[in-house]
Amino acid sequence: RMYQELSAGLLGFHNAIMVKTTPFPFPFAQLISLTIFVLMLTFPVVAAKFVEDMSWAMVFTWVSTSGYFMLCEVASEMEQP
C-alpha cells in the first residue's frame, strides 16, 4: 500500500512537470489578442446601443475592455514568470 501511494504521488509530480514544460501555443495566443482587439472595436457600438447615456457607455466599455486586457496580461505573466 505504501509503494502504491508513493507511485501515485510520483506520477502526479511528473504530470505537473509535463504541464509546466509544455508551452502555450503561439497561434492561440495571437488569436486571443485578435479577439480582444475586435472586442475593443465592437463593444462601444454595442454599449451605445443598450445604454441611453453616452458617458455610461464609455465607462462600461473602458471597464470591460481593460478587464480583458488585464486578464490577458496576468495569464501571460503566469505563463512566463
Buried (B, 14 or more C-beta within 10 A) or exposed (E): EEEEEEEEEEEEEEEEEEEEEEEEEEEEBEEBEEEBEEBBEEBBEBBBEEBEEEEEBBEBBEEBBEEBBEEBEEEEEEEEE
